[in-house]
Amino acid sequence: MSGLVLQDVAKHFGNLVAVDNVSLTVPHGTFVCMLGPSGCGKTTVLRMIAGLEDPTAGEILLDDKDITPVPTHKRNLGMVFQSLALFPHLTVGENIAYPLRIRRAPRAEQQKRVDELLSLIHLDGYADRPVSKLSGGQRQRVAIARALALSPKLFLLDEPLSALDAKLREAMQVELRQLQQKLGITTIVVTHDQREAMTMADLVVVMGEGRIRQAAPPIEIYRKPADAFVADFIGSTNLLDVETDGSGRAVVLGSAVPGLKLPDDQHKAMISVRPEDVHLKAPGSDGIAGKVNFVRDLGGTIETFVEAGGKIVVAVTTPRERTKFAAGEAVSVVLPAEACVVVKQ
């Protein structure tokens, strides 16, 4: 077995179970985003992979070798912390060369590697510049370059872009992904930003209450969430109760949804329907009777909140597709069966 493997890894802090028997396989060259709410255990998992925390139970393997007892500095990994932890009294080049200097690499080798990495992060000619004179995005790139100086097998980043403003953060997401693809290095990023995970990852790992709730490619996480927690955490969704009537039809908000079927052993369940899949039609059309409660125009999209069957259902359209329903108007809400995903509660 190759790549990174976590086998039944757990971490307890006294009576608190921070990580609860997590198992995960990450093939070589995969970009992983670990996503979840605060306190879900994602950073603790990252710290155990890095060797900064000892697991209470389980094993961590890298290329079939058990690295659980191996100290951090011998694990051949690079890490970028949320604070970046750059040395303010050193230049850009000195910061990047620091891991090589600690390993007593020859000066010529240090200089060559610094030049290579500055070119890689598009900061050619910045070697002698003080770190204090850099922008937030430039400091971020220097931290990444320093972590890559020793050509690690594993690249770990803990909330690396959270301190940047929204526009710069999105630009850095693209840059980081392109850099990872160019190097082919196995990368694990801890984030609470869903958009960041969807933008960058090959594999999204959604955590909740110390457990992995789902690990899958981004589009599968979005379109086929494993449970209500994942559906609700990733993007926006409508979580609605469904049950079968006497004729075996699936009923949502008091109306049958044509084509929707529940598993044979279930008579009650919950479905997730993304707002962009909800269609609004003129009242009296096929669908669920409702009344527009609120309309929010966000420029690129329009959100329409509809009260139906005692619940609020959100529909999202673009300005071009917009159906001109105003607050207080009656509408029919159509839930396409193919867009309704039955999820565990």
C-alpha positions as a Markdown table, in Angstrom:
| # | Residue | x | y | z |
|---|---|---|---|---|
| 1 | Met | 0.0 | 0.0 | 0.0 |
| 2 | Ser | 1.4 | 3.4 | -1.0 |
| 3 | Gly | 0.6 | 7.0 | 0.0 |
| 4 | Leu | -0.6 | 8.1 | 3.3 |
| 5 | Val | -2.8 | 5.8 | 5.4 |
| 6 | Leu | -4.6 | 6.5 | 8.7 |
| 7 | Gln | -5.8 | 3.3 | 10.4 |
| 8 | Asp | -8.3 | 3.7 | 13.2 |
| 9 | Val | -6.6 | 6.8 | 14.5 |
| 10 | Ala | -8.0 | 8.3 | 17.7 |
| 11 | Lys | -7.1 | 11.2 | 20.0 |
| 12 | His | -8.4 | 11.7 | 23.5 |
| 13 | Phe | -7.7 | 14.6 | 25.8 |
| 14 | Gly | -8.8 | 13.2 | 29.1 |
| 15 | Asn | -12.5 | 12.4 | 28.7 |
| 16 | Leu | -12.8 | 14.4 | 25.5 |
| 17 | Val | -12.7 | 12.4 | 22.3 |
| 18 | Ala | -11.3 | 14.8 | 19.8 |
| 19 | Val | -10.8 | 12.3 | 17.0 |
| 20 | Asp | -12.8 | 9.1 | 17.0 |
| 21 | Asn | -11.3 | 6.1 | 15.1 |
| 22 | Val | -10.5 | 7.9 | 11.8 |
| 23 | Ser | -9.4 | 5.8 | 8.8 |
| 24 | Leu | -8.4 | 7.4 | 5.5 |
| 25 | Thr | -6.3 | 6.4 | 2.5 |
| 26 | Val | -4.6 | 9.2 | 0.5 |
| 27 | Pro | -2.9 | 8.1 | -2.8 |
| 28 | His | 0.3 | 9.8 | -3.9 |
| 29 | Gly | -0.1 | 13.2 | -5.5 |
| 30 | Thr | -3.6 | 13.8 | -4.1 |
| 31 | Phe | -4.8 | 17.2 | -3.0 |
| 32 | Val | -7.0 | 16.7 | 0.1 |
| 33 | Cys | -9.1 | 19.3 | 1.9 |
| 34 | Met | -10.2 | 18.5 | 5.4 |
| 35 | Leu | -13.4 | 20.4 | 6.1 |
| 36 | Gly | -15.6 | 20.8 | 9.0 |
| 37 | Pro | -16.9 | 23.2 | 11.8 |
| 38 | Ser | -14.7 | 24.4 | 14.6 |
| 39 | Gly | -13.9 | 21.6 | 17.1 |
| 40 | Cys | -14.6 | 18.8 | 14.6 |
| 41 | Gly | -11.1 | 17.3 | 15.0 |
| 42 | Lys | -9.6 | 18.3 | 11.6 |
| 43 | Thr | -6.6 | 20.2 | 12.9 |
| 44 | Thr | -6.0 | 17.5 | 15.5 |
| 45 | Val | -5.8 | 14.9 | 12.7 |
| 46 | Leu | -3.3 | 17.2 | 10.8 |
| 47 | Arg | -1.2 | 17.6 | 13.9 |
| 48 | Met | -1.1 | 13.8 | 14.4 |
| 49 | Ile | 0.0 | 13.3 | 10.8 |
| 50 | Ala | 2.7 | 16.0 | 11.4 |
| 51 | Gly | 3.9 | 14.3 | 14.6 |
| 52 | Leu | 2.9 | 17.3 | 16.7 |
| 53 | Glu | 0.3 | 15.2 | 18.6 |
| 54 | Asp | 0.6 | 11.5 | 19.6 |
| 55 | Pro | -2.4 | 9.4 | 18.7 |
| 56 | Thr | -4.2 | 7.7 | 21.6 |
| 57 | Ala | -4.8 | 4.7 | 19.3 |
| 58 | Gly | -4.2 | 3.7 | 15.7 |
| 59 | Glu | -1.4 | 3.9 | 13.2 |
| 60 | Ile | -0.2 | 6.4 | 10.6 |
| 61 | Leu | 1.6 | 5.0 | 7.6 |
| 62 | Leu | 3.5 | 6.7 | 4.8 |
| 63 | Asp | 4.5 | 4.5 | 1.9 |
| 64 | Asp | 3.8 | 1.4 | 3.9 |
| 65 | Lys | 6.1 | 2.6 | 6.8 |
| 66 | Asp | 4.6 | 3.2 | 10.2 |
| 67 | Ile | 5.5 | 6.7 | 11.1 |
| 68 | Thr | 3.4 | 6.9 | 14.2 |
| 69 | Pro | 6.5 | 6.8 | 16.5 |
| 70 | Val | 8.7 | 8.8 | 14.2 |
| 71 | Pro | 9.5 | 12.4 | 15.4 |
| 72 | Thr | 8.3 | 15.3 | 13.3 |
| 73 | His | 11.7 | 16.3 | 11.9 |
| 74 | Lys | 12.2 | 12.8 | 10.5 |
| 75 | Arg | 8.9 | 12.4 | 8.8 |
| 76 | Asn | 9.9 | 14.2 | 5.5 |
| 77 | Leu | 7.1 | 16.7 | 5.5 |
| 78 | Gly | 6.6 | 20.4 | 5.0 |
| 79 | Met | 4.1 | 22.4 | 7.0 |
| 80 | Val | 2.5 | 25.9 | 6.7 |
| 81 | Phe | 0.8 | 27.2 | 9.8 |
| 82 | Gln | -2.0 | 29.7 | 9.9 |
| 83 | Ser | 0.3 | 32.3 | 11.4 |
| 84 | Leu | 3.0 | 31.5 | 8.7 |
| 85 | Ala | 5.7 | 31.7 | 11.4 |
| 86 | Leu | 8.2 | 33.5 | 9.1 |
| 87 | Phe | 11.3 | 34.9 | 10.7 |
| 88 | Pro | 10.9 | 38.8 | 10.6 |
| 89 | His | 14.6 | 39.5 | 11.0 |
| 90 | Leu | 15.6 | 37.4 | 8.0 |
| 91 | Thr | 15.3 | 38.2 | 4.3 |
| 92 | Val | 13.0 | 36.2 | 1.9 |
| 93 | Gly | 15.9 | 34.1 | 0.7 |
| 94 | Glu | 17.2 | 33.4 | 4.3 |
| 95 | Asn | 13.7 | 32.3 | 5.3 |
| 96 | Ile | 13.4 | 29.9 | 2.4 |
| 97 | Ala | 16.9 | 28.6 | 3.0 |
| 98 | Tyr | 16.5 | 28.1 | 6.7 |
| 99 | Pro | 15.6 | 24.4 | 6.6 |
| 100 | Leu | 18.5 | 23.7 | 4.3 |
| 101 | Arg | 20.9 | 25.7 | 6.6 |
| 102 | Ile | 19.7 | 23.6 | 9.6 |
| 103 | Arg | 20.6 | 20.5 | 7.6 |
| 104 | Arg | 24.0 | 22.0 | 6.9 |
| 105 | Ala | 23.5 | 22.0 | 3.2 |
| 106 | Pro | 26.3 | 23.6 | 1.2 |
| 107 | Arg | 25.8 | 27.3 | 0.5 |
| 108 | Ala | 25.7 | 26.8 | -3.3 |
| 109 | Glu | 23.0 | 24.2 | -2.9 |
| 110 | Gln | 21.0 | 26.5 | -0.6 |
| 111 | Gln | 21.2 | 29.4 | -3.2 |
| 112 | Lys | 20.3 | 27.1 | -6.1 |
| 113 | Arg | 17.2 | 25.8 | -4.2 |
| 114 | Val | 16.2 | 29.3 | -3.1 |
| 115 | Asp | 16.4 | 30.5 | -6.7 |
| 116 | Glu | 14.3 | 27.5 | -7.9 |
| 117 | Leu | 11.6 | 28.1 | -5.4 |
| 118 | Leu | 11.4 | 31.9 | -5.9 |
| 119 | Ser | 10.9 | 31.2 | -9.6 |
| 120 | Leu | 8.2 | 28.6 | -8.7 |
| 121 | Ile | 6.3 | 31.1 | -6.5 |
| 122 | His | 6.8 | 33.9 | -9.0 |
| 123 | Leu | 9.0 | 36.0 | -6.7 |
| 124 | Asp | 12.2 | 36.1 | -8.8 |
| 125 | Gly | 14.5 | 38.8 | -7.5 |
| 126 | Tyr | 13.0 | 39.0 | -4.0 |
| 127 | Ala | 15.7 | 37.0 | -2.2 |
| 128 | Asp | 17.3 | 40.0 | -0.4 |
| 129 | Arg | 14.0 | 41.7 | 0.4 |
| 130 | Pro | 13.0 | 41.9 | 4.1 |
| 131 | Val | 9.9 | 39.8 | 4.9 |
| 132 | Ser | 8.4 | 42.9 | 6.6 |
| 133 | Lys | 8.2 | 44.6 | 3.2 |
| 134 | Leu | 6.0 | 41.9 | 1.6 |
| 135 | Ser | 2.3 | 41.9 | 1.1 |
| 136 | Gly | 0.1 | 39.3 | 2.7 |
| 137 | Gly | 0.0 | 37.2 | -0.5 |
| 138 | Gln | 3.8 | 37.4 | -0.9 |
| 139 | Arg | 4.4 | 36.3 | 2.7 |
| 140 | Gln | 2.1 | 33.4 | 2.0 |
| 141 | Arg | 4.1 | 32.3 | -1.0 |
| 142 | Val | 7.4 | 32.6 | 1.0 |
| 143 | Ala | 5.9 | 30.3 | 3.7 |
| 144 | Ile | 4.9 | 27.8 | 1.1 |
| 145 | Ala | 8.4 | 27.9 | -0.5 |
| 146 | Arg | 10.1 | 27.4 | 2.8 |
| 147 | Ala | 8.0 | 24.4 | 3.5 |
| 148 | Leu | 8.9 | 22.9 | 0.1 |
| 149 | Ala | 12.7 | 23.6 | 0.5 |
| 150 | Leu | 13.5 | 20.0 | 1.5 |
| 151 | Ser | 11.3 | 18.4 | -1.2 |
| 152 | Pro | 9.0 | 16.7 | 1.3 |
| 153 | Lys | 6.8 | 13.7 | 0.5 |
| 154 | Leu | 3.9 | 15.3 | 2.3 |
| 155 | Phe | 2.8 | 19.0 | 2.4 |
| 156 | Leu | 0.5 | 20.0 | 5.2 |
| 157 | Leu | -1.3 | 23.4 | 5.6 |
| 158 | Asp | -3.4 | 24.5 | 8.5 |
| 159 | Glu | -5.9 | 27.2 | 7.5 |
| 160 | Pro | -3.2 | 28.8 | 5.3 |
| 161 | Leu | -5.3 | 31.4 | 3.6 |
| 162 | Ser | -7.7 | 32.5 | 6.3 |
| 163 | Ala | -5.9 | 35.8 | 7.1 |
| 164 | Leu | -6.1 | 37.0 | 3.5 |
| 165 | Asp | -8.9 | 39.2 | 2.1 |
| 166 | Ala | -11.5 | 37.5 | 0.0 |
| 167 | Lys | -10.2 | 38.5 | -3.4 |
| 168 | Leu | -6.6 | 37.6 | -2.6 |
| 169 | Arg | -7.7 | 34.4 | -0.9 |
| 170 | Glu | -9.4 | 33.2 | -4.1 |
| 171 | Ala | -6.3 | 34.1 | -6.2 |
| 172 | Met | -4.1 | 32.1 | -3.8 |
| 173 | Gln | -6.4 | 29.1 | -4.0 |
| 174 | Val | -5.8 | 28.9 | -7.7 |
| 175 | Glu | -2.1 | 29.4 | -7.3 |
| 176 | Leu | -1.7 | 26.8 | -4.6 |
| 177 | Arg | -3.7 | 24.2 | -6.6 |
| 178 | Gln | -1.6 | 24.9 | -9.7 |
| 179 | Leu | 1.6 | 24.7 | -7.7 |
| 180 | Gln | 0.5 | 21.3 | -6.2 |
| 181 | Gln | -0.3 | 20.0 | -9.7 |
| 182 | Lys | 3.0 | 21.1 | -11.0 |
| 183 | Leu | 5.0 | 19.4 | -8.2 |
| 184 | Gly | 2.7 | 16.3 | -7.8 |
| 185 | Ile | 3.1 | 16.4 | -4.1 |
| 186 | Thr | 0.6 | 14.9 | -1.7 |
| 187 | Thr | -1.1 | 17.8 | 0.0 |
| 188 | Ile | -3.5 | 18.1 | 2.9 |
| 189 | Val | -5.1 | 21.4 | 3.7 |
| 190 | Val | -7.3 | 22.0 | 6.8 |
| 191 | Thr | -9.9 | 24.6 | 6.1 |
| 192 | His | -13.4 | 25.7 | 7.2 |
| 193 | Asp | -14.0 | 27.4 | 3.8 |
| 194 | Gln | -16.3 | 25.3 | 1.7 |
| 195 | Arg | -15.5 | 27.2 | -1.5 |
| 196 | Glu | -11.8 | 26.7 | -0.8 |
| 197 | Ala | -12.3 | 23.0 | -0.6 |
| 198 | Met | -14.5 | 22.8 | -3.7 |
| 199 | Thr | -12.0 | 24.9 | -5.7 |
| 200 | Met | -8.8 | 23.1 | -4.8 |
| 201 | Ala | -9.4 | 19.5 | -3.7 |
| 202 | Asp | -9.2 | 16.1 | -5.5 |
| 203 | Leu | -10.6 | 14.6 | -2.3 |
| 204 | Val | -12.8 | 16.5 | 0.3 |
| 205 | Val | -12.9 | 15.0 | 3.8 |
| 206 | Val | -15.9 | 16.3 | 5.8 |
| 207 | Met | -15.5 | 15.9 | 9.5 |
| 208 | Gly | -18.0 | 16.2 | 12.3 |
| 209 | Glu | -17.8 | 15.4 | 16.0 |
| 210 | Gly | -14.3 | 13.8 | 15.6 |
| 211 | Arg | -15.4 | 11.4 | 12.8 |
| 212 | Ile | -15.2 | 11.4 | 9.0 |
| 213 | Arg | -18.7 | 11.9 | 7.8 |
| 214 | Gln | -17.8 | 11.6 | 4.1 |
| 215 | Ala | -14.6 | 11.5 | 2.0 |
| 216 | Ala | -15.1 | 11.9 | -1.8 |
| 217 | Pro | -14.4 | 14.1 | -4.8 |
| 218 | Pro | -15.9 | 17.6 | -4.4 |
| 219 | Ile | -18.8 | 17.1 | -6.9 |
| 220 | Glu | -19.8 | 13.9 | -5.3 |
| 221 | Ile | -19.8 | 15.5 | -1.8 |
| 222 | Tyr | -22.0 | 18.3 | -3.3 |
| 223 | Arg | -24.4 | 16.1 | -5.4 |
| 224 | Lys | -24.5 | 12.9 | -3.3 |
| 225 | Pro | -24.0 | 13.9 | 0.4 |
| 226 | Ala | -23.8 | 10.9 | 2.7 |
| 227 | Asp | -26.0 | 12.4 | 5.4 |
| 228 | Ala | -27.9 | 15.5 | 6.5 |
| 229 | Phe | -24.8 | 16.9 | 8.2 |
| 230 | Val | -22.7 | 16.9 | 5.0 |
| 231 | Ala | -25.6 | 18.2 | 2.9 |
| 232 | Asp | -26.2 | 21.1 | 5.2 |
| 233 | Phe | -22.5 | 21.9 | 5.8 |
| 234 | Ile | -21.5 | 21.9 | 2.1 |
| 235 | Gly | -23.1 | 24.8 | 0.3 |
| 236 | Ser | -26.8 | 25.6 | 0.7 |
| 237 | Thr | -29.5 | 23.0 | 0.6 |
| 238 | Asn | -33.2 | 22.4 | 1.5 |
| 239 | Leu | -33.5 | 19.5 | 4.0 |
| 240 | Leu | -37.1 | 18.2 | 3.8 |
| 241 | Asp | -39.0 | 15.3 | 5.4 |
| 242 | Val | -40.4 | 12.7 | 3.0 |
| 243 | Glu | -42.8 | 9.8 | 3.6 |
| 244 | Thr | -44.7 | 7.3 | 1.6 |
| 245 | Asp | -48.5 | 7.5 | 1.5 |
| 246 | Gly | -51.0 | 4.6 | 1.2 |
| 247 | Ser | -50.3 | 4.3 | -2.5 |
| 248 | Gly | -46.5 | 4.1 | -2.1 |
| 249 | Arg | -46.0 | 7.6 | -3.4 |
| 250 | Ala | -43.3 | 9.8 | -1.9 |
| 251 | Val | -44.9 | 12.9 | -0.3 |
| 252 | Val | -43.0 | 16.1 | 0.5 |
| 253 | Leu | -44.6 | 19.1 | 2.2 |
| 254 | Gly | -48.0 | 17.5 | 1.7 |
| 255 | Ser | -47.7 | 16.8 | -2.0 |
| 256 | Ala | -46.5 | 13.8 | -4.0 |
| 257 | Val | -43.3 | 14.2 | -5.9 |
| 258 | Pro | -43.5 | 12.3 | -9.2 |
| 259 | Gly | -40.7 | 9.9 | -9.8 |
| 260 | Leu | -39.3 | 10.1 | -6.3 |
| 261 | Lys | -38.9 | 6.8 | -4.5 |
| 262 | Leu | -37.7 | 5.8 | -1.1 |
| 263 | Pro | -35.6 | 2.7 | -0.4 |
| 264 | Asp | -37.8 | -0.4 | 0.0 |
| 265 | Asp | -37.2 | -0.7 | 3.7 |
| 266 | Gln | -38.0 | 3.0 | 4.4 |
| 267 | His | -41.3 | 4.7 | 4.8 |
| 268 | Lys | -39.9 | 7.9 | 6.2 |
| 269 | Ala | -36.7 | 9.7 | 5.4 |
| 270 | Met | -35.1 | 13.1 | 4.7 |
| 271 | Ile | -34.1 | 14.5 | 1.3 |
| 272 | Ser | -31.6 | 17.2 | 0.3 |
| 273 | Val | -32.5 | 19.4 | -2.6 |
| 274 | Arg | -30.0 | 22.1 | -3.7 |
| 275 | Pro | -31.6 | 25.6 | -4.2 |
| 276 | Glu | -30.5 | 25.8 | -7.8 |
| 277 | Asp | -32.5 | 22.6 | -8.5 |
| 278 | Val | -35.8 | 24.0 | -7.1 |
| 279 | His | -38.1 | 25.4 | -9.8 |
| 280 | Leu | -40.9 | 27.9 | -9.3 |
| 281 | Lys | -43.9 | 28.1 | -11.5 |
| 282 | Ala | -47.2 | 29.9 | -11.7 |
| 283 | Pro | -49.8 | 28.9 | -9.0 |
| 284 | Gly | -52.0 | 26.0 | -10.1 |
| 285 | Ser | -49.1 | 24.3 | -12.0 |
| 286 | Asp | -48.0 | 20.8 | -11.0 |
| 287 | Gly | -46.0 | 21.1 | -7.8 |
| 288 | Ile | -46.3 | 22.1 | -4.1 |
| 289 | Ala | -48.4 | 25.1 | -3.3 |
| 290 | Gly | -46.5 | 27.9 | -1.6 |
| 291 | Lys | -46.2 | 31.7 | -1.1 |
| 292 | Val | -43.2 | 33.8 | -1.7 |
| 293 | Asn | -41.8 | 35.0 | 1.6 |
| 294 | Phe | -38.8 | 37.0 | 0.6 |
| 295 | Val | -36.7 | 37.7 | -2.5 |
| 296 | Arg | -32.9 | 38.5 | -2.3 |
| 297 | Asp | -31.2 | 39.8 | -5.4 |
| 298 | Leu | -27.4 | 39.2 | -5.0 |
| 299 | Gly | -26.5 | 40.5 | -8.5 |
| 300 | Gly | -25.2 | 37.2 | -10.0 |
| 301 | Thr | -28.0 | 35.1 | -8.4 |
| 302 | Ile | -31.5 | 35.7 | -7.1 |
| 303 | Glu | -32.7 | 33.8 | -4.0 |
| 304 | Thr | -36.4 | 33.3 | -3.5 |
| 305 | Phe | -37.7 | 32.1 | -0.1 |
| 306 | Val | -41.0 | 30.3 | -0.4 |
| 307 | Glu | -43.2 | 29.2 | 2.5 |
| 308 | Ala | -44.7 | 25.8 | 1.6 |
| 309 | Gly | -46.2 | 23.1 | 3.9 |
| 310 | Gly | -45.1 | 25.0 | 7.0 |
| 311 | Lys | -41.4 | 25.1 | 5.8 |
| 312 | Ile | -39.2 | 27.6 | 4.0 |
| 313 | Val | -37.9 | 26.3 | 0.7 |
| 314 | Val | -35.1 | 28.3 | -1.1 |
| 315 | Ala | -34.9 | 28.5 | -4.9 |
| 316 | Val | -31.9 | 30.1 | -6.6 |
| 317 | Thr | -31.8 | 31.4 | -10.2 |
| 318 | Thr | -29.6 | 33.6 | -12.3 |
| 319 | Pro | -31.0 | 37.0 | -13.5 |
| 320 | Arg | -31.4 | 35.6 | -17.0 |
| 321 | Glu | -33.6 | 32.7 | -15.7 |
| 322 | Arg | -35.4 | 34.8 | -13.1 |
| 323 | Thr | -39.1 | 34.2 | -12.7 |
| 324 | Lys | -40.6 | 37.4 | -11.6 |
| 325 | Phe | -42.3 | 36.4 | -8.4 |
| 326 | Ala | -42.6 | 39.0 | -5.7 |
| 327 | Ala | -43.0 | 38.7 | -1.9 |
| 328 | Gly | -46.6 | 37.7 | -1.1 |
| 329 | Glu | -47.4 | 36.0 | -4.4 |
| 330 | Ala | -48.6 | 32.4 | -4.7 |
| 331 | Val | -46.3 | 30.0 | -6.5 |
| 332 | Ser | -45.9 | 26.2 | -7.2 |
| 333 | Val | -42.7 | 24.7 | -6.0 |
| 334 | Val | -41.4 | 21.9 | -8.3 |
| 335 | Leu | -38.8 | 19.4 | -6.8 |
| 336 | Pro | -37.3 | 17.3 | -9.7 |
| 337 | Ala | -37.1 | 13.7 | -8.5 |
| 338 | Glu | -33.6 | 13.4 | -9.9 |
| 339 | Ala | -32.4 | 16.3 | -7.8 |
| 340 | Cys | -33.8 | 14.8 | -4.5 |
| 341 | Val | -31.1 | 12.9 | -2.6 |
| 342 | Val | -32.2 | 10.7 | 0.2 |
| 343 | Val | -29.8 | 11.3 | 3.2 |
| 344 | Lys | -29.3 | 9.7 | 6.6 |
| 345 | Gln | -30.3 | 11.9 | 9.5 |
